[in-house]
Amino acid sequence: MIVAIDGPSGAGKSTVAKAVAKKLGFSCLDTGAMYRAVAWQAVQDGVSLADDAALGELARAYEIAFGHEPGDPLPKTVSIGGVDVTDAIRTAEIDKAVSPTSAASSVREALVSQQRRIGSGGDYVVEGRDIGTVVFPEAELKVFLTASDEERAHRRVRQNVDRGVGSIDYDEVLADLRRRDEADSTRATSPLKAASDAIEIDSTGDYIETVIDRIVELARERKR
């Protein structure tokens, strides 16, 4: 079974997906981390973020892998080309680099095939921006998760404070979220949008646990 969770940056997709996977006993595939890893590698290699072909070559050349602890379905680490980039891909620099990287059609093609291969091997919760529309259009449950711009910015700032990486300037974070929303929603390849059969959940003002429990309940209903 595939549970697809899409939505804009800062909506809490990663947090929700990991918690839902744990409660259901599913594995969690963090596709956003895969695009961030490619963006990080592009910055390291000096590849132009405007060069679609070069980004695609890079995405095909470097293997992306997730590390798991025995018995835990949640990924603990992400690596690219054998290099652990778990923390390195969560910086403000990569926040800005990931949208043009993920907009590259060649990168999306390279990573979508790998995501489908992984997802076909069991029960997965998968989060991103085009999971229900492009990667797994036949997913048994599709959720489009969002929240107000302001709440998403506050959440991202708190997250960055907790992690000790990324910007903690609210205005800067808010502006970056809005910039990414515009870029992700208007890109030619796999734009951010809700699948026609997705269940839309606006988490503004809700405790994150409420959202998690609702998705878990929906998944259990679909799996019966």
C-alpha positions, 0 to 999 in steps of 0.5 A: 500500500502507498500513502501519498502525502503532497503539499507545499514547503513547510506544511509538515509533510516530513514530520507527518509522514514519519509519524504516520509510517511509524503508527502503521508499521510502514516504511517512509520514503523521503523524496524531498531529501532525495532532491535536496541531496541532488541539490547539495551535490550540484553545489559541491560539484559546481554544477549550474542549477540552470543546466537541466542536462548537467543536473540530470547527469548528476542525478543519474551518476550518484546513488542516493540511499537511506540508512535505517536502524534494525526494526525501524521503518523510518530513515535515519540518514540520507547519503549521496555517492556514499557521503552522509548528507543528513544535516548538510541538506537542511541548510538555508543554502540548500533550501534555495537550491532545491527548487531549481534542482527539482524543477529540472525535468531530467532530475525528476525522471532520474529520481521518479524511476528509483522512487517507484522501484523502492515503493513497489517493494512494500508498504510505504508512506511517501511525501513530496510535491507530485507523489499522488499526481506523478510518482504514484498516481495509483496510490491507495490514499492520497493526501494534500497537506497544507497550512497558512503561509504564516503558520508554515513559516513559524513551524520552519523557524522552530524546526531550524532552531531545534536542528541548529541549521537553517535560517531562524529569521521569520521574514526571511523564512516566510519570503523563501516559502512563498518563493518556493510555492511560486516556483513549485506551482508554476514549473513546467514539469510536475507542478505542485498541485493536489491530485483530483482524488486527494483528500485535502487537509488544512492543518492551520491551527491544528495540533500535528497529532490530530493530522497524523491520527486522521491520516492513520485512520484513513489509511486503515480504512483503505487497507481493510 
